Amino acid sequence: MSSLTVYDDTRPGQPEFSSHDAEAIATRLSPINVRFERWTDVEPPARDADQDTVLGVYRPYLDRLMGETGAGSADVISIDVNTPNRTALREKFLSEHIHSEDEVRFFVHGQGHFVLHVDGKVYDVGCTQGDLISVPTGIPHWFDAGETPDVVALRIFTHKEGWIADYTGDDIALRFPAQIA
């Protein structure tokens, strides 16, 4: 189930706002220019479908989204308990960072948390199957799929280099662990 919990960045564990309603989540994220929507009218492919199959199922959505954002490529990332480097991947994503392009993800299967740090607030966005999130260029954030990850996600890129992070050096992610279900 999608979720959003908002904290003052000096008060971990004391939520100021919490919701599981997709419309309320989108409304609350809109002022910080984070796009959040649900794509529920497409039957997702099998959990173990190959990249071409996954991209094919979502091609109409991808074409529209890539046209809107100027993105040039899309791929599929799959992380689960059998991913050989899953601990290293988790560590890489857990440190607060920014990007020089919007970070656009669509959750085909599973779940994960994008945690954003904006204007003295921490926004823990729990994304699940059917959720699209777009974190704008320059917004500090981190991602956590938990110790036992289960996520298949579409990634959309503007730059041909793909996922490149500029780490902030802030240890805030240690103070605000994602609420992994």
VEXDRENKOL-595690 format. One record per residue: x, y, z of N, C-alpha, C in turn. Coordinates in nm, 3 decimals, always signed. Layout:
BEGIN
+---------+---------+---------+---------+---------+---------+---------+---------+---------+
:     n.X :     n.Y :     n.Z :    ca.X :    ca.Y :    ca.Z :     c.X :     c.Y :     c.Z :
+---------+---------+---------+---------+---------+---------+---------+---------+---------+
:       X :       Y :       Z :       X :       Y :       Z :       X :       Y :       Z :
...
+---------+---------+---------+---------+---------+---------+---------+---------+---------+
This chain:
BEGIN
+---------+---------+---------+---------+---------+---------+---------+---------+---------+
:     n.X :     n.Y :     n.Z :    ca.X :    ca.Y :    ca.Z :     c.X :     c.Y :     c.Z :
+---------+---------+---------+---------+---------+---------+---------+---------+---------+
:  +0.084 :  -0.117 :  +0.000 :  +0.000 :  +0.000 :  +0.000 :  +0.090 :  +0.124 :  +0.000 :
:  +0.060 :  +0.219 :  -0.086 :  +0.134 :  +0.345 :  -0.093 :  +0.120 :  +0.418 :  +0.040 :
:  +0.225 :  +0.495 :  +0.073 :  +0.218 :  +0.571 :  +0.198 :  +0.305 :  +0.696 :  +0.189 :
:  +0.274 :  +0.791 :  +0.274 :  +0.357 :  +0.909 :  +0.291 :  +0.354 :  +0.946 :  +0.439 :
:  +0.474 :  +0.962 :  +0.495 :  +0.487 :  +1.013 :  +0.630 :  +0.584 :  +1.130 :  +0.623 :
:  +0.545 :  +1.243 :  +0.684 :  +0.626 :  +1.364 :  +0.681 :  +0.670 :  +1.396 :  +0.824 :
:  +0.798 :  +1.431 :  +0.838 :  +0.858 :  +1.466 :  +0.966 :  +0.928 :  +1.601 :  +0.955 :
:  +0.941 :  +1.671 :  +1.067 :  +1.036 :  +1.781 :  +1.078 :  +1.173 :  +1.713 :  +1.082 :
:  +1.272 :  +1.769 :  +1.013 :  +1.400 :  +1.698 :  +1.004 :  +1.479 :  +1.697 :  +1.135 :
:  +1.428 :  +1.762 :  +1.239 :  +1.493 :  +1.756 :  +1.370 :  +1.420 :  +1.662 :  +1.466 :
:  +1.309 :  +1.601 :  +1.419 :  +1.228 :  +1.516 :  +1.508 :  +1.195 :  +1.380 :  +1.447 :
:  +1.294 :  +1.292 :  +1.436 :  +1.265 :  +1.157 :  +1.387 :  +1.164 :  +1.089 :  +1.481 :
:  +1.079 :  +1.008 :  +1.425 :  +0.984 :  +0.933 :  +1.506 :  +0.861 :  +1.012 :  +1.548 :
:  +0.851 :  +1.139 :  +1.507 :  +0.736 :  +1.221 :  +1.541 :  +0.671 :  +1.272 :  +1.413 :
:  +0.588 :  +1.189 :  +1.348 :  +0.528 :  +1.231 :  +1.222 :  +0.436 :  +1.352 :  +1.237 :
:  +0.443 :  +1.439 :  +1.136 :  +0.352 :  +1.554 :  +1.128 :  +0.234 :  +1.524 :  +1.038 :
:  +0.251 :  +1.427 :  +0.948 :  +0.147 :  +1.392 :  +0.851 :  +0.169 :  +1.247 :  +0.811 :
:  +0.060 :  +1.176 :  +0.790 :  +0.070 :  +1.038 :  +0.744 :  -0.057 :  +1.003 :  +0.665 :
:  -0.038 :  +0.936 :  +0.551 :  -0.153 :  +0.897 :  +0.471 :  -0.119 :  +0.776 :  +0.384 :
:  -0.223 :  +0.698 :  +0.353 :  -0.214 :  +0.588 :  +0.256 :  -0.298 :  +0.618 :  +0.132 :
:  -0.355 :  +0.736 :  +0.125 :  -0.442 :  +0.775 :  +0.015 :  -0.357 :  +0.835 :  -0.098 :
:  -0.361 :  +0.773 :  -0.216 :  -0.276 :  +0.817 :  -0.328 :  -0.300 :  +0.963 :  -0.365 :
:  -0.425 :  +1.006 :  -0.363 :  -0.455 :  +1.145 :  -0.397 :  -0.397 :  +1.241 :  -0.294 :
:  -0.409 :  +1.206 :  -0.166 :  -0.353 :  +1.290 :  -0.060 :  -0.200 :  +1.294 :  -0.069 :
:  -0.140 :  +1.180 :  -0.103 :  +0.005 :  +1.174 :  -0.119 :  +0.049 :  +1.267 :  -0.232 :
:  -0.017 :  +1.257 :  -0.347 :  +0.017 :  +1.341 :  -0.462 :  +0.000 :  +1.488 :  -0.428 :
:  -0.107 :  +1.521 :  -0.359 :  -0.134 :  +1.660 :  -0.322 :  -0.027 :  +1.713 :  -0.227 :
:  +0.013 :  +1.633 :  -0.131 :  +0.114 :  +1.675 :  -0.033 :  +0.253 :  +1.690 :  -0.097 :
:  +0.283 :  +1.610 :  -0.199 :  +0.414 :  +1.615 :  -0.266 :  +0.421 :  +1.722 :  -0.374 :
:  +0.308 :  +1.763 :  -0.426 :  +0.304 :  +1.860 :  -0.536 :  +0.376 :  +1.991 :  -0.506 :
:  +0.362 :  +2.051 :  -0.387 :  +0.431 :  +2.178 :  -0.362 :  +0.585 :  +2.169 :  -0.369 :
:  +0.640 :  +2.049 :  -0.352 :  +0.786 :  +2.034 :  -0.366 :  +0.822 :  +1.977 :  -0.504 :
:  +0.724 :  +1.981 :  -0.594 :  +0.741 :  +1.940 :  -0.735 :  +0.773 :  +1.794 :  -0.755 :
:  +0.733 :  +1.710 :  -0.660 :  +0.748 :  +1.565 :  -0.674 :  +0.620 :  +1.512 :  -0.736 :
:  +0.636 :  +1.439 :  -0.844 :  +0.521 :  +1.378 :  -0.913 :  +0.496 :  +1.241 :  -0.852 :
:  +0.371 :  +1.216 :  -0.817 :  +0.331 :  +1.086 :  -0.764 :  +0.198 :  +1.052 :  -0.827 :
:  +0.191 :  +0.933 :  -0.888 :  +0.064 :  +0.887 :  -0.944 :  +0.059 :  +0.737 :  -0.943 :
:  -0.062 :  +0.685 :  -0.962 :  -0.083 :  +0.540 :  -0.966 :  -0.124 :  +0.502 :  -1.107 :
:  -0.060 :  +0.397 :  -1.160 :  -0.098 :  +0.340 :  -1.291 :  -0.163 :  +0.206 :  -1.260 :
:  -0.294 :  +0.204 :  -1.256 :  -0.364 :  +0.082 :  -1.212 :  -0.440 :  +0.012 :  -1.323 :
:  -0.441 :  +0.069 :  -1.443 :  -0.523 :  +0.008 :  -1.549 :  -0.442 :  -0.083 :  -1.642 :
:  -0.323 :  -0.125 :  -1.599 :  -0.242 :  -0.218 :  -1.678 :  -0.213 :  -0.340 :  -1.593 :
:  -0.232 :  -0.458 :  -1.651 :  -0.199 :  -0.582 :  -1.582 :  -0.047 :  -0.599 :  -1.586 :
:  +0.020 :  -0.601 :  -1.470 :  +0.165 :  -0.612 :  -1.471 :  +0.209 :  -0.749 :  -1.524 :
:  +0.326 :  -0.752 :  -1.587 :  +0.380 :  -0.881 :  -1.635 :  +0.421 :  -0.967 :  -1.516 :
:  +0.457 :  -1.090 :  -1.542 :  +0.503 :  -1.180 :  -1.437 :  +0.624 :  -1.121 :  -1.365 :
:  +0.639 :  -1.155 :  -1.239 :  +0.749 :  -1.104 :  -1.157 :  +0.885 :  -1.131 :  -1.221 :
:  +0.898 :  -1.243 :  -1.289 :  +1.028 :  -1.281 :  -1.349 :  +1.036 :  -1.250 :  -1.498 :
:  +0.947 :  -1.166 :  -1.549 :  +0.950 :  -1.130 :  -1.692 :  +1.081 :  -1.060 :  -1.726 :
:  +1.128 :  -1.080 :  -1.849 :  +1.252 :  -1.015 :  -1.890 :  +1.228 :  -0.866 :  -1.918 :
:  +1.336 :  -0.791 :  -1.930 :  +1.328 :  -0.647 :  -1.947 :  +1.244 :  -0.607 :  -2.068 :
:  +1.263 :  -0.674 :  -2.182 :  +1.188 :  -0.637 :  -2.302 :  +1.038 :  -0.654 :  -2.282 :
:  +0.999 :  -0.759 :  -2.213 :  +0.857 :  -0.782 :  -2.185 :  +0.800 :  -0.672 :  -2.096 :
:  +0.872 :  -0.639 :  -1.989 :  +0.826 :  -0.535 :  -1.897 :  +0.814 :  -0.401 :  -1.970 :
:  +0.917 :  -0.365 :  -2.045 :  +0.914 :  -0.239 :  -2.120 :  +0.799 :  -0.238 :  -2.221 :
:  +0.774 :  -0.352 :  -2.284 :  +0.666 :  -0.362 :  -2.382 :  +0.529 :  -0.340 :  -2.320 :
:  +0.506 :  -0.398 :  -2.203 :  +0.377 :  -0.383 :  -2.135 :  +0.348 :  -0.236 :  -2.104 :
:  +0.451 :  -0.164 :  -2.063 :  +0.433 :  -0.024 :  -2.022 :  +0.470 :  +0.077 :  -2.130 :
:  +0.496 :  +0.031 :  -2.253 :  +0.541 :  +0.120 :  -2.361 :  +0.453 :  +0.243 :  -2.381 :
:  +0.319 :  +0.232 :  -2.385 :  +0.239 :  +0.355 :  -2.404 :  +0.262 :  +0.458 :  -2.293 :
:  +0.272 :  +0.411 :  -2.169 :  +0.300 :  +0.501 :  -2.057 :  +0.439 :  +0.561 :  -2.068 :
:  +0.535 :  +0.477 :  -2.102 :  +0.673 :  +0.523 :  -2.115 :  +0.687 :  +0.627 :  -2.225 :
:  +0.625 :  +0.601 :  -2.339 :  +0.634 :  +0.696 :  -2.451 :  +0.578 :  +0.833 :  -2.410 :
:  +0.465 :  +0.832 :  -2.341 :  +0.404 :  +0.958 :  -2.296 :  +0.495 :  +1.027 :  -2.195 :
:  +0.540 :  +0.952 :  -2.096 :  +0.624 :  +1.007 :  -1.991 :  +0.758 :  +1.057 :  -2.045 :
:  +0.818 :  +0.980 :  -2.133 :  +0.947 :  +1.020 :  -2.189 :  +0.930 :  +1.143 :  -2.278 :
:  +0.819 :  +1.154 :  -2.346 :  +0.791 :  +1.273 :  -2.426 :  +0.774 :  +1.396 :  -2.340 :
:  +0.708 :  +1.381 :  -2.224 :  +0.687 :  +1.493 :  -2.133 :  +0.817 :  +1.540 :  -2.069 :
:  +0.905 :  +1.446 :  -2.037 :  +1.025 :  +1.479 :  -1.959 :  +1.149 :  +1.496 :  -2.044 :
:  +1.143 :  +1.456 :  -2.171 :  +1.262 :  +1.461 :  -2.256 :  +1.360 :  +1.349 :  -2.228 :
:  +1.313 :  +1.247 :  -2.155 :  +1.400 :  +1.134 :  -2.122 :  +1.437 :  +1.058 :  -2.249 :
:  +1.554 :  +0.996 :  -2.244 :  +1.603 :  +0.928 :  -2.363 :  +1.608 :  +0.777 :  -2.354 :
:  +1.598 :  +0.722 :  -2.232 :  +1.606 :  +0.577 :  -2.221 :  +1.532 :  +0.528 :  -2.098 :
:  +1.500 :  +0.400 :  -2.100 :  +1.435 :  +0.335 :  -1.987 :  +1.494 :  +0.196 :  -1.973 :
:  +1.499 :  +0.148 :  -1.850 :  +1.540 :  +0.010 :  -1.826 :  +1.462 :  -0.044 :  -1.708 :
:  +1.494 :  -0.166 :  -1.670 :  +1.426 :  -0.232 :  -1.558 :  +1.531 :  -0.274 :  -1.458 :
:  +1.508 :  -0.243 :  -1.331 :  +1.595 :  -0.290 :  -1.225 :  +1.515 :  -0.387 :  -1.140 :
:  +1.578 :  -0.498 :  -1.105 :  +1.514 :  -0.599 :  -1.023 :  +1.609 :  -0.636 :  -0.909 :
:  +1.560 :  -0.619 :  -0.787 :  +1.641 :  -0.651 :  -0.670 :  +1.556 :  -0.737 :  -0.578 :
:  +1.609 :  -0.852 :  -0.540 :  +1.541 :  -0.936 :  -0.443 :  +1.646 :  -1.006 :  -0.356 :
:  +1.603 :  -1.097 :  -0.272 :  +1.695 :  -1.162 :  -0.178 :  +1.801 :  -1.245 :  -0.249 :
:  +1.781 :  -1.278 :  -0.376 :  +1.879 :  -1.356 :  -0.452 :  +1.978 :  -1.269 :  -0.531 :
:  +1.962 :  -1.137 :  -0.527 :  +2.054 :  -1.048 :  -0.597 :  +2.190 :  -1.057 :  -0.527 :
:  +2.294 :  -1.098 :  -0.599 :  +2.424 :  -1.121 :  -0.535 :  +2.481 :  -0.998 :  -0.462 :
:  +2.464 :  -0.881 :  -0.516 :  +2.523 :  -0.761 :  -0.457 :  +2.420 :  -0.674 :  -0.385 :
:  +2.313 :  -0.737 :  -0.335 :  +2.202 :  -0.658 :  -0.281 :  +2.243 :  -0.573 :  -0.161 :
:  +2.333 :  -0.620 :  -0.075 :  +2.376 :  -0.541 :  +0.041 :  +2.453 :  -0.418 :  -0.005 :
:  +2.541 :  -0.434 :  -0.101 :  +2.617 :  -0.320 :  -0.154 :  +2.524 :  -0.221 :  -0.225 :
:  +2.426 :  -0.273 :  -0.300 :  +2.329 :  -0.185 :  -0.366 :  +2.251 :  -0.105 :  -0.264 :
:  +2.207 :  -0.171 :  -0.159 :  +2.129 :  -0.102 :  -0.056 :  +2.213 :  +0.010 :  +0.006 :
:  +2.336 :  -0.019 :  +0.039 :  +2.422 :  +0.082 :  +0.099 :  +2.440 :  +0.202 :  +0.005 :
:  +2.458 :  +0.174 :  -0.123 :  +2.476 :  +0.280 :  -0.222 :  +2.353 :  +0.372 :  -0.228 :
:  +2.234 :  +0.313 :  -0.223 :  +2.111 :  +0.391 :  -0.234 :  +2.072 :  +0.458 :  -0.102 :
:  +2.121 :  +0.405 :  +0.014 :  +2.081 :  +0.456 :  +0.145 :  +2.143 :  +0.589 :  +0.182 :
:  +2.253 :  +0.626 :  +0.122 :  +2.317 :  +0.754 :  +0.155 :  +2.246 :  +0.867 :  +0.081 :
:  +2.223 :  +0.979 :  +0.152 :  +2.156 :  +1.092 :  +0.091 :  +2.237 :  +1.141 :  -0.030 :
:  +2.165 :  +1.165 :  -0.140 :  +2.230 :  +1.208 :  -0.264 :  +2.133 :  +1.292 :  -0.347 :
:  +2.187 :  +1.352 :  -0.451 :  +2.108 :  +1.425 :  -0.549 :  +2.148 :  +1.376 :  -0.688 :
:  +2.070 :  +1.415 :  -0.788 :  +2.100 :  +1.381 :  -0.927 :  +2.091 :  +1.506 :  -1.013 :
:  +2.156 :  +1.500 :  -1.128 :  +2.150 :  +1.612 :  -1.224 :  +2.036 :  +1.595 :  -1.323 :
:  +1.948 :  +1.500 :  -1.296 :  +1.826 :  +1.479 :  -1.374 :  +1.719 :  +1.429 :  -1.278 :
:  +1.593 :  +1.439 :  -1.319 :  +1.485 :  +1.384 :  -1.238 :  +1.506 :  +1.233 :  -1.222 :
:  +1.479 :  +1.182 :  -1.102 :  +1.484 :  +1.037 :  -1.080 :  +1.341 :  +0.987 :  -1.091 :
:  +1.313 :  +0.915 :  -1.200 :  +1.179 :  +0.868 :  -1.231 :  +1.176 :  +0.716 :  -1.216 :
:  +1.083 :  +0.668 :  -1.132 :  +1.070 :  +0.524 :  -1.109 :  +0.923 :  +0.485 :  -1.112 :
:  +0.897 :  +0.370 :  -1.173 :  +0.763 :  +0.310 :  -1.169 :  +0.778 :  +0.172 :  -1.110 :
:  +0.699 :  +0.140 :  -1.008 :  +0.708 :  +0.012 :  -0.939 :  +0.618 :  -0.091 :  -1.006 :
:  +0.681 :  -0.184 :  -1.076 :  +0.610 :  -0.293 :  -1.145 :  +0.567 :  -0.398 :  -1.043 :
:  +0.657 :  -0.431 :  -0.951 :  +0.631 :  -0.528 :  -0.843 :  +0.705 :  -0.484 :  -0.719 :
:  +0.659 :  -0.529 :  -0.604 :  +0.731 :  -0.505 :  -0.480 :  +0.711 :  -0.367 :  -0.423 :
:  +0.809 :  -0.325 :  -0.344 :  +0.798 :  -0.198 :  -0.274 :  +0.934 :  -0.140 :  -0.241 :
:  +0.934 :  -0.013 :  -0.207 :  +1.054 :  +0.056 :  -0.163 :  +1.016 :  +0.195 :  -0.116 :
:  +1.108 :  +0.258 :  -0.045 :  +1.083 :  +0.391 :  +0.009 :  +1.181 :  +0.492 :  -0.048 :
:  +1.126 :  +0.596 :  -0.110 :  +1.204 :  +0.714 :  -0.145 :  +1.186 :  +0.809 :  -0.028 :
:  +1.297 :  +0.852 :  +0.030 :  +1.291 :  +0.943 :  +0.144 :  +1.358 :  +1.073 :  +0.101 :
:  +1.280 :  +1.181 :  +0.103 :  +1.323 :  +1.310 :  +0.050 :  +1.349 :  +1.406 :  +0.165 :
:  +1.449 :  +1.492 :  +0.148 :  +1.485 :  +1.590 :  +0.251 :  +1.477 :  +1.729 :  +0.188 :
:  +1.368 :  +1.799 :  +0.220 :  +1.340 :  +1.927 :  +0.153 :  +1.294 :  +2.031 :  +0.255 :
:  +1.361 :  +2.146 :  +0.257 :  +1.319 :  +2.261 :  +0.338 :  +1.285 :  +2.224 :  +0.483 :
:  +1.374 :  +2.150 :  +0.547 :  +1.356 :  +2.117 :  +0.687 :  +1.257 :  +2.006 :  +0.714 :
:  +1.211 :  +1.939 :  +0.610 :  +1.115 :  +1.828 :  +0.624 :  +1.174 :  +1.701 :  +0.563 :
:  +1.132 :  +1.587 :  +0.616 :  +1.166 :  +1.456 :  +0.562 :  +1.036 :  +1.391 :  +0.519 :
:  +1.029 :  +1.353 :  +0.391 :  +0.912 :  +1.291 :  +0.331 :  +0.945 :  +1.146 :  +0.300 :
:  +0.887 :  +1.053 :  +0.375 :  +0.909 :  +0.910 :  +0.351 :  +0.794 :  +0.861 :  +0.262 :
:  +0.825 :  +0.839 :  +0.135 :  +0.724 :  +0.798 :  +0.037 :  +0.737 :  +0.647 :  +0.015 :
:  +0.643 :  +0.571 :  +0.066 :  +0.641 :  +0.426 :  +0.046 :  +0.571 :  +0.395 :  -0.085 :
:  +0.648 :  +0.342 :  -0.180 :  +0.594 :  +0.311 :  -0.313 :  +0.573 :  +0.161 :  -0.326 :
:  +0.463 :  +0.123 :  -0.392 :  +0.432 :  -0.017 :  -0.415 :  +0.391 :  -0.035 :  -0.561 :
:  +0.360 :  -0.159 :  -0.596 :  +0.320 :  -0.192 :  -0.733 :  +0.216 :  -0.093 :  -0.785 :
:  +0.246 :  -0.033 :  -0.901 :  +0.154 :  +0.062 :  -0.963 :  +0.186 :  +0.208 :  -0.936 :
:  +0.286 :  +0.235 :  -0.850 :  +0.320 :  +0.373 :  -0.816 :  +0.429 :  +0.427 :  -0.908 :
:  +0.411 :  +0.552 :  -0.950 :  +0.512 :  +0.627 :  -1.023 :  +0.554 :  +0.743 :  -0.934 :
:  +0.685 :  +0.762 :  -0.920 :  +0.737 :  +0.877 :  -0.849 :  +0.845 :  +0.940 :  -0.935 :
:  +0.847 :  +1.073 :  -0.936 :  +0.951 :  +1.148 :  -1.005 :  +1.006 :  +1.251 :  -0.908 :
:  +1.131 :  +1.230 :  -0.868 :  +1.200 :  +1.319 :  -0.775 :  +1.280 :  +1.419 :  -0.859 :
:  +1.249 :  +1.549 :  -0.847 :  +1.315 :  +1.649 :  -0.931 :  +1.466 :  +1.659 :  -0.910 :
:  +1.533 :  +1.702 :  -1.013 :  +1.676 :  +1.731 :  -1.009 :  +1.709 :  +1.812 :  -0.884 :
:  +1.814 :  +1.770 :  -0.814 :  +1.865 :  +1.848 :  -0.701 :  +1.798 :  +1.826 :  -0.568 :
:  +1.692 :  +1.746 :  -0.559 :  +1.628 :  +1.720 :  -0.429 :  +1.706 :  +1.610 :  -0.357 :
:  +1.760 :  +1.640 :  -0.238 :  +1.831 :  +1.537 :  -0.162 :  +1.734 :  +1.425 :  -0.121 :
:  +1.780 :  +1.302 :  -0.138 :  +1.695 :  +1.187 :  -0.107 :  +1.781 :  +1.062 :  -0.093 :
:  +1.715 :  +0.955 :  -0.049 :  +1.776 :  +0.822 :  -0.048 :  +1.665 :  +0.722 :  -0.072 :
:  +1.704 :  +0.597 :  -0.097 :  +1.607 :  +0.493 :  -0.129 :  +1.637 :  +0.371 :  -0.045 :
:  +1.531 :  +0.306 :  +0.005 :  +1.549 :  +0.183 :  +0.082 :  +1.442 :  +0.082 :  +0.043 :
:  +1.487 :  -0.034 :  +0.001 :  +1.397 :  -0.145 :  -0.028 :  +1.401 :  -0.250 :  +0.084 :
:  +1.475 :  -0.220 :  +0.190 :  +1.481 :  -0.308 :  +0.306 :  +1.589 :  -0.413 :  +0.297 :
:  +1.607 :  -0.485 :  +0.407 :  +1.709 :  -0.590 :  +0.413 :  +1.672 :  -0.711 :  +0.329 :
:  +1.544 :  -0.733 :  +0.308 :  +1.498 :  -0.842 :  +0.221 :  +1.418 :  -0.780 :  +0.106 :
:  +1.490 :  -0.719 :  +0.012 :  +1.423 :  -0.643 :  -0.095 :  +1.341 :  -0.730 :  -0.188 :
:  +1.238 :  -0.671 :  -0.241 :  +1.156 :  -0.733 :  -0.344 :  +1.100 :  -0.619 :  -0.429 :
:  +1.174 :  -0.584 :  -0.532 :  +1.131 :  -0.472 :  -0.616 :  +1.172 :  -0.496 :  -0.761 :
:  +1.077 :  -0.469 :  -0.850 :  +1.103 :  -0.460 :  -0.993 :  +1.051 :  -0.323 :  -1.033 :
:  +1.138 :  -0.240 :  -1.090 :  +1.099 :  -0.103 :  -1.122 :  +1.151 :  -0.060 :  -1.258 :
:  +1.070 :  +0.021 :  -1.325 :  +1.115 :  +0.087 :  -1.447 :  +1.194 :  +0.209 :  -1.405 :
:  +1.306 :  +0.231 :  -1.471 :  +1.387 :  +0.352 :  -1.448 :  +1.392 :  +0.429 :  -1.579 :
:  +1.372 :  +0.558 :  -1.569 :  +1.370 :  +0.643 :  -1.688 :  +1.481 :  +0.747 :  -1.674 :
:  +1.563 :  +0.758 :  -1.779 :  +1.680 :  +0.845 :  -1.774 :  +1.680 :  +0.945 :  -1.888 :
:  +1.729 :  +1.065 :  -1.858 :  +1.754 :  +1.165 :  -1.960 :  +1.898 :  +1.152 :  -2.010 :
:  +1.991 :  +1.134 :  -1.916 :  +2.132 :  +1.120 :  -1.952 :  +2.164 :  +0.977 :  -1.991 :
:  +2.244 :  +0.960 :  -2.092 :  +2.277 :  +0.826 :  -2.140 :  +2.362 :  +0.747 :  -2.041 :
:  +2.424 :  +0.816 :  -1.945 :  +2.508 :  +0.747 :  -1.847 :  +2.427 :  +0.668 :  -1.745 :
:  +2.298 :  +0.695 :  -1.733 :  +2.214 :  +0.625 :  -1.636 :  +2.224 :  +0.685 :  -1.497 :
:  +2.214 :  +0.600 :  -1.395 :  +2.206 :  +0.643 :  -1.255 :  +2.342 :  +0.692 :  -1.207 :
:  +2.351 :  +0.823 :  -1.180 :  +2.472 :  +0.883 :  -1.125 :  +2.430 :  +0.969 :  -1.007 :
:  +2.488 :  +0.942 :  -0.891 :  +2.454 :  +1.014 :  -0.769 :  +2.567 :  +1.107 :  -0.728 :
:  +2.528 :  +1.220 :  -0.672 :  +2.621 :  +1.313 :  -0.608 :  +2.585 :  +1.310 :  -0.460 :
:  +2.666 :  +1.242 :  -0.379 :  +2.636 :  +1.224 :  -0.238 :  +2.657 :  +1.353 :  -0.160 :
:  +2.563 :  +1.383 :  -0.068 :  +2.567 :  +1.508 :  +0.007 :  +2.662 :  +1.501 :  +0.126 :
:  +2.689 :  +1.381 :  +0.177 :  +2.772 :  +1.366 :  +0.296 :  +2.693 :  +1.380 :  +0.425 :
:  +2.564 :  +1.413 :  +0.417 :  +2.479 :  +1.426 :  +0.535 :  +2.440 :  +1.285 :  +0.582 :
:  +2.444 :  +1.262 :  +0.713 :  +2.408 :  +1.130 :  +0.766 :  +2.261 :  +1.121 :  +0.807 :
:  +2.178 :  +1.208 :  +0.754 :  +2.037 :  +1.213 :  +0.792 :  +1.965 :  +1.079 :  +0.772 :
:  +2.005 :  +1.002 :  +0.674 :  +1.940 :  +0.872 :  +0.649 :  +1.954 :  +0.778 :  +0.768 :
:  +2.058 :  +0.796 :  +0.848 :  +2.075 :  +0.714 :  +0.968 :  +1.975 :  +0.753 :  +1.076 :
:  +1.932 :  +0.879 :  +1.076 :  +1.837 :  +0.928 :  +1.177 :  +1.691 :  +0.903 :  +1.137 :
:  +1.668 :  +0.883 :  +1.009 :  +1.531 :  +0.862 :  +0.958 :  +1.524 :  +0.733 :  +0.877 :
:  +1.530 :  +0.619 :  +0.944 :  +1.519 :  +0.494 :  +0.867 :  +1.380 :  +0.482 :  +0.806 :
:  +1.376 :  +0.431 :  +0.684 :  +1.248 :  +0.412 :  +0.615 :  +1.163 :  +0.311 :  +0.692 :
:  +1.034 :  +0.326 :  +0.682 :  +0.940 :  +0.238 :  +0.751 :  +0.906 :  +0.120 :  +0.660 :
:  +0.997 :  +0.026 :  +0.651 :  +0.980 :  -0.090 :  +0.563 :  +0.879 :  -0.186 :  +0.626 :
:  +0.776 :  -0.219 :  +0.547 :  +0.673 :  -0.311 :  +0.596 :  +0.720 :  -0.454 :  +0.592 :
+---------+---------+---------+---------+---------+---------+---------+---------+---------+
